[in-house]
């Protein structure tokens, strides 16, 4: 017969605080209720086209890359820049640039592609959850 370990020998595990779900709202009232917003179009992939004159700045910064295993994300958008006017925002994940897959690319390679291109066609999606995880894991 196997000896059983007393509970004191097991590691202590701290669980995150429980998040209470929203109060129950009748289905016919959910359409216009703020806690039941089903508008998901902001999270769908979209295409952003930028033209960059020689020597000009991109108007945004990126963070992440292959080492983080979460992808490349827009970490800052300069207000009133072409990138801002094109709709880029902090938390956008860069899926591709000029048909180059950015989902598993080194940070330095991504920067090189963005800096050398004159016209940039980016496929992005707003993904704040993974962006927050990215910020917690990386320093750049």
C-alpha positions in Angstrom: 0.0 0.0 0.0 1.3 3.5 -1.0 2.0 6.0 1.7 -0.1 9.2 1.2 1.4 12.6 1.8 -0.3 14.9 4.2 -1.8 18.0 2.7 0.9 20.2 4.4 3.4 18.8 2.0 1.7 20.1 -1.1 2.6 23.5 -2.6 0.3 26.5 -1.9 -1.4 27.8 -5.0 -2.8 31.3 -5.1 -5.7 31.7 -7.6 -6.5 35.0 -9.2 -9.5 36.9 -7.6 -12.8 35.8 -9.0 -14.4 38.2 -11.5 -18.1 38.4 -11.0 -20.1 38.0 -14.2 -22.5 40.8 -15.1 -25.9 40.7 -13.4 -28.5 38.7 -15.3 -30.3 40.7 -17.9 -33.3 39.4 -19.8 -32.4 38.4 -23.4 -34.7 41.0 -25.0 -32.9 43.8 -23.1 -29.3 42.6 -23.9 -29.0 44.1 -27.3 -28.6 47.6 -26.0 -27.2 46.8 -22.6 -23.6 47.9 -22.1 -22.6 44.7 -20.3 -23.7 42.6 -23.3 -21.9 44.3 -26.1 -21.6 41.8 -28.9 -19.9 44.3 -31.3 -16.8 42.4 -32.3 -15.9 44.1 -35.6 -13.1 46.0 -33.8 -11.3 42.7 -33.3 -11.5 41.6 -37.0 -8.3 41.7 -39.1 -8.0 44.8 -41.3 -5.6 46.2 -43.9 -3.7 49.5 -43.3 -1.7 51.1 -46.1 1.1 53.6 -45.4 3.4 55.5 -47.7 6.7 56.5 -46.2 8.9 59.2 -47.9 12.7 58.6 -47.7 14.0 59.5 -44.2 10.5 59.9 -42.7 9.4 58.2 -39.5 6.8 55.4 -39.5 4.6 57.1 -36.9 4.5 54.0 -34.6 6.6 51.7 -32.5 6.5 47.9 -32.3 7.4 45.4 -29.5 7.6 41.7 -29.3 8.7 39.1 -31.7 9.6 35.4 -32.0 11.2 35.3 -28.5 8.0 36.3 -26.8 5.9 33.7 -28.8 3.1 36.2 -28.9 3.9 38.1 -32.1 4.6 41.7 -33.0 2.4 44.5 -31.6 2.0 48.2 -32.1 3.2 49.6 -28.8 2.9 53.4 -29.6 1.2 55.5 -32.2 2.3 59.1 -32.6 -0.8 61.4 -32.6 -1.6 63.0 -35.9 0.8 60.8 -37.8 -0.1 59.0 -41.0 -0.2 55.8 -38.9 -2.7 57.4 -36.5 -4.8 58.7 -39.4 -4.7 55.2 -41.0 -6.3 53.7 -37.9 -3.3 52.0 -36.2 -3.7 51.8 -32.4 -1.7 50.5 -29.4 -2.6 46.9 -29.0 -2.8 46.0 -32.7 -1.1 42.8 -33.6 0.8 43.0 -36.9 -0.1 39.8 -38.8 1.8 40.6 -42.0 3.6 43.4 -43.8 3.9 43.4 -47.6 2.9 39.7 -47.6 5.6 38.8 -45.1 4.2 36.8 -42.2 4.9 38.7 -38.9 3.3 36.1 -36.5 6.6 34.3 -36.0 9.3 36.8 -36.9 12.3 38.1 -35.0 11.9 41.7 -33.7 15.1 42.9 -35.5 13.9 41.4 -38.8 10.5 43.1 -38.4 12.1 46.5 -37.7 14.3 46.0 -40.8 11.3 45.3 -43.0 9.3 48.2 -41.7 12.2 50.7 -42.0 13.3 49.8 -45.5 9.9 49.6 -47.2 8.6 52.7 -49.0 5.0 51.6 -49.2 3.7 49.4 -46.3 0.6 47.2 -46.6 -0.1 45.9 -43.1 -2.6 43.3 -42.0 -3.4 44.0 -38.4 -6.0 43.0 -35.7 -6.7 44.6 -32.4 -5.7 42.0 -29.8 -5.5 43.7 -26.4 -5.3 40.5 -24.3 -2.1 39.2 -26.0 -0.7 42.7 -26.1 -1.0 43.0 -22.3 0.7 39.6 -21.9 3.4 40.9 -24.3 4.0 43.9 -22.2 4.4 41.7 -19.1 6.9 39.5 -20.8 9.2 41.9 -22.7 11.2 45.0 -22.2 11.2 46.4 -25.8 
